[in-house]
Amino acid sequence: MRLSALLDPAILPAYVSSGARIARRALRGHVRHAGSTEEIVGAVLERCWDGDRYAASGGQFRQFWARDFGFSAPALMRLGHGDRVDASLDWALSAWGRAGRITTTIFPGRRPADVWDYGVDSLPLVLRALRAAPSGERLVSVHAALLATEVRRFGSVVVDPASGLVGTGRRLSTHRDTVATACNAYANAMVASLERDLRETGWFPAPFARGSADRLVAAFWRGDHFAEGPRGGVDADLVTGDANVVPFWLGVVPDDLGAAAMLAAIEAAGLADPLPLRYSAAPSRDADRVQRVFVPDYQGTAIWTSLGAMAIEISLRVDPDRGARWLRGHLDVVERDGTVWEVLDRSLMPYRGRVGLWRADEAMLWGALLLDLARRDPGRGRAGPPDPTDDGPAQGRPMA
């Protein structure tokens, strides 16, 4: 993690505000919402909405994150939040347009910054959200200059023209953003997602050679799972959670490549014990020094509910019994605690760092993924299917 990123003027105020919210929760406990999954996640999404855009959470991460929003946008659409998806994208693209770049995060005052490095998933997930949004075509037209520039920048920053894979010369920010990352399966899945969306929409020419999905499979697929690193690399045999679920969840590889075998492999590796999904079975040796001291398992062996929801969605397609079991487990935690936790520990309690200085965030926007899955299983989620005529909820109040 670069010191300059830690000290970015856009980020500095967030240390104070997020720290204050963490301290307040330590004293008062988290905000507990009553009711069913439908009612709890509905209240969580209201807390994430500030009247202009969705924050990553209604807890401590009250900034706009391209990653969290991009993960959640299609599910939010299916839940009837189309107007808010449009508004969030317009708000974010306008802020990025003034800064001249798309970043991982937009902080209060509409100040964009990358946490902690250039986000390999920022642009691909923004385009994914634009494809889902009701006004996506219009927003692409309005913000075409910015998006075209960012597509070209992605090609120059991310992709090695010789191999067509993600380059190894620069650290990139991913979902696992406190761990040093370059050419891994997650990053290459994002390249494949971007290529697919550019090709299918015709919005902009791809700035790298076609065939990203084929290169992903050739370099990372091992017959029953994706390895963290490419063949011949340091992590060529390492099984990690994000490496495996993201390519199938994004749809850049077909389920018949081996999705069912992949789910069995991550379960055998202990990544779904007791629920999905952990990044790894052991703390990462590549985590930055601050993480290793204070939160050694935060992006290592802790259970991430975002990745868990992705694993569940894949499993419901190819191994419904396993998917139903995993979904029941996650919804039980939501209903037990009245919120959607960011990260869980081995006992399915919210993750805490050493000496209690870090607590898992609450009220996550990606709870939309779990509610969307619950609506597909009305008996378990106690929620019926979304009304296709619903234009979305009324505008919420700004967050405190």
N, C-alpha and C positions, 0 to 999 in steps of 0.2 A: 504494500500500500504506500503510495507516494505521500510524502509530507505535505507537498503543495496541495494535494487533494484534501487532506485532512483539514488544512487551514484555508480552504476556499472561502472567500467572504460570503458567498451565498449559503454555505453550509453552517458556518459558525453559529448563527442565532438558533439553529435547530438543536444544537447541543443543549442549549439552555432550556428551550421549550420542551423538548422531548424528555430531558432529564427531570424537569419539574413534574411532568405527567407520570413518569416512572416512579418518582418519589411519592406522589400523591396516591398512586395505586398501591404502593407498598404499605401505606398507612390505612387506607380506606378499603382496599380490595378493588377488584375490577367491577365494571358495570354489568350487572346480571339482568338479562331480559327473560321474562317469563313466557311460558307457552310451548308450543310445538316447534319443530324445526322451521316450519314456514314462518311462524311469528317471530322466532328469535333471529333468523337470518334477515327477515324483512326489517327488523329494528336495527340490525347491524348495518345494513345497506343505507338506511336513513342516517345513521351516524357518520357514514363515509361521505355522504353528500353534503356540500356546503352551499348549495344554491347556484354555483357556477360549474363545478367539476367534482369528480369523485377523487377522494384521497385514497391512499393505499390502505388506510385503516381509520377507524374511529377512536383509536387508542393513541399510541405515541407517534406513529408514522403518518402524520396528517399532511404529507406532501403528495403531489401527483407523481406517481412512478409509472413510467412507460411500461415496465415489465408487468407489474401487478394489473394495470388497466388492460394491457394487451391480453394477458391470460384470461381476464374476466369478461371482456367485452361481448363475445358471442353468447355466453351464458346470460349476461345482463339483457341482451336483446331477447333471448327466449323467455326471460322472466317479465318482459314487457317494459323495459327501461330504455326504449329506443331514443326518446327525446333527451335523456340524460347522457347517453352514449354520444350522441351528436354534439351536445353542448360541451362535454368534456373534451372531445377532440378539437372542436373549434377553439376553445380556451387554450389548450396546450399548444396547438399549432401556431396560434397567434403569438404566444409567449416565445416559442422557439424561433418564430420568424423574426422577431425583433433581435434575438440573440444571434441569428444566422446559423443555428445548428440545433439538431435534435440531441437531447441528453437523456441520461437515465432518469433524471428527477427534475422537478420544478419546485423550488422552495418558495416560502411566503415572499410577497412582493413580486411574484412572477419572475423569479430569478432562476434560470436554468443552470444546472451543474451536473457533472458526471460523478457518480459514487460507485467506485473510487477511480475508475478508468473508463475509457470508451466502452460503451455497452454494445456487445456483439448482438444482443437481442433487442435493442431499443428500436431501431428502424424496422426490422422484420415484424415485431409485435405491433408497432403503430400501423403498418400496412394491413396486418391481420385485422386490427380493430376497424380500420377504414372499410375493409371489405364487408364487415358485419354491419356497419352503421347504416341507417336508413338514408342519410345524406352523404354517404361516402364519396360518391362520384363528384358531387358539388364541392366538397371540402378538398378533394384532390385538385380540382380545377382552380379553386381559390388560392391554394397554397402550393401550386405546382412548382414555382421557382425554388422554394425551400426543399421540397421533396426531391426534385431532380438533382439538386446539389448534393443532398444527403445520400442519394443512391450512388452517385459517383464517388463520394467520399468513402462510403462503405467498401466499395471495391478496392480503393487504394489502401485503406487502412487494414482491412480484414483478410483479404484473399491473396494468397501467394499465386502469381500468374503461372509459375512453372508447374506446380502440383495441382492447382485448382482447389486445394484445401485451405483452411484457415492457416495463416502464417504463424511462425513460431517466434518471430522477433519482437513481439510486443505483447505485454499482458493485457487482457481484455476483461471487462466486467461481465459476469453472467449472473444467473440466479444465485449462485454460490459466490457472492461478490467479495467476500473477505479471504478467499483462497486464490492463490496465483493460478491463472488460467490462460492458456493460449489455444493450441490446436487440440481440442477434445471433441467428443461426440456431440455434446450439447451445442457447442459453437458451430460445428459443421451442420447440425440439423437446422440451425437458424439461417445459415447460408442457403440451404436447400429450400427452406420455407420462403425466403425472400425471392429466390429465383422462380419458384412455382407461382407466387402471387404476381410477380411482374409479368411473367409469360401469360398467365391466364387473364389478367386484366388489360394488358397492353398499355399500362399507364406510363411506364418508362422502360428504356432498354436496360437489360441486365449488364452490369459492368464487369462480368466475368463469364467464362465459358459455360455453356449448358452442361448438364449432367451432374449437378452437385449431389443429388440423391444417390446416384450410382457410385460416386466417389466416396460418399459417406459409408455405404454398405461395404465397398471393397476395402476400405481402410479400417473399419471399426467392427463390422459384424463378425461374430465368432460361431455362427451356427445356431446358438440358442440365446445369445445376448449381445448387446453392444459393449465393447470394452471402453474404458475411460479414454485411453490414448490409442493412437494409430499403431499399426503393425510395426514392430521394430523399435517402438518408443518405450519410455520408462514405465508407463501405465498400460502397456499393451494387453495385460491380463487382468487388470483391475475392474471389478464389477461395481458400478456406482448407480445410484437411483436415478439421477437426472439424465445420465447418459442413455438409460434404457427406456424410460417412459416418454420422454419428450419427442423423439422421432416418430413414434407411433401415434402419440396424442396429437401432434401437429398434422399428421397425415402425410408426411413426406415419404414414408415407407408404408407399404400395405400390411394389413394384419397377417396375411398369409405368408409373409416373410418368416414369421415365427413369433407372433405376439404371445400366444399361449405358452410357448416354451420360454420366452423371456420372463413372463410373470412367474413361472415356476423357478427360474434361475435366480431372480431377485429374492424370492421367498427363501430358497435354499441358502442364499448368501446372508440371511438374517436381516435383510433390509426392510422387511415387512413385519417384523416382530416387535411388539404385538400387533401393530397396525402399520400400514404403509404411510410414509415412505422416508427412509433415511437416505442421506447422500452416500454414506459409506458405513462399513462395519467397524471402522476404527477412526479415531480422530485424524484429521488430515495432517500430513507432515509439511504441507505447503501453506498452511494457514499463516496469516500474518502474526507478528509477535504479540500484538495487543490481544488478539483472539486467543492465542495459546495460553496467555496468562489468565484472562478473566472469563472467557467463554469457550473452553476447549472443545466442547461438543456442539456448539451452536450450529455450525455448518459442517458437522461431521456425523456423529451417531444420533443426534436428535431427530425426532419425527416431524417432518414438514407437512402441514396439512394441504398446501398447494400441490405438492408432488403426489400426496396421497389421493387427492381428488382425480388427478390425471390417471394414476394407476387404476383407480376404481372404474373410471370411464372405459378404459381399454378392456378391463376384465369383464365388465358387464356385456361387452360385445363378444368376447371369445371364451370366457370361462365364467358364466353368470353366477354359479354357486359361490365361487371365490369372491366375485365382485359384490354380491349381496352381503356376504359375511363382512367384508371390509367396510362397505357402506354402513351397515348396521353399527359397527364399532365406532366410526367417526361421528355418526349422528347421535349415538349415545353420549359421547363426550360433549357435543354441542348442547344437547338437552340437559345434561347434568349440570353444566356450568353457565348456561344461558348466554354463551358467546361463541365466536369462532376464534380459537387460538391460532397464533402464527406457528408455534413450535411446541411440541410435547416431549416430555422425557420418557424414560422406559416404563414408568408407572402410569403413563397417560395423564400426568399432571403438567401444567404449564412449565416450560423450561425456565430454570434459573441458573445464572452464572455463579461462579465462585463468590463467596461472601455476600451473595444476594445483590450485587451491584447491577446486574442485568436481569430483566424479567421479560419473558416472551410477550410480544404485543397481543392485543385483543382486538376483536371486532374487525376482522380482516375482510377487505373487499372481495377477495377470492372465495369467501363464503358463498358467493353466487354460484360457484361450480358445484358445491355440495347441495345447495337448494335445487339447482337444475337437475341433478341426479336424483334427488329425493322425489321430485315431481314426476320422474319417469317410473317411480315405484310408489304409487299412492298409498299402498298398504303400510309401508315402512315410514315414509316421510309424512304421512297424514296430510298430504296436499294433493289437490287435483291438478290436471294439466293446465298450463297457462292459456288464458283466453286470447285467441289470435286477433281479436278485435280491440284488445286493450292497448292503448297508446302509451301506457306507462303511468307511474304514480305522479301525484301532484308534487310540485316543487317543495323541497324540504327547507327547514330553517338552517341558517348558517351554524356551523359547529362553534362551540364555545372556545 
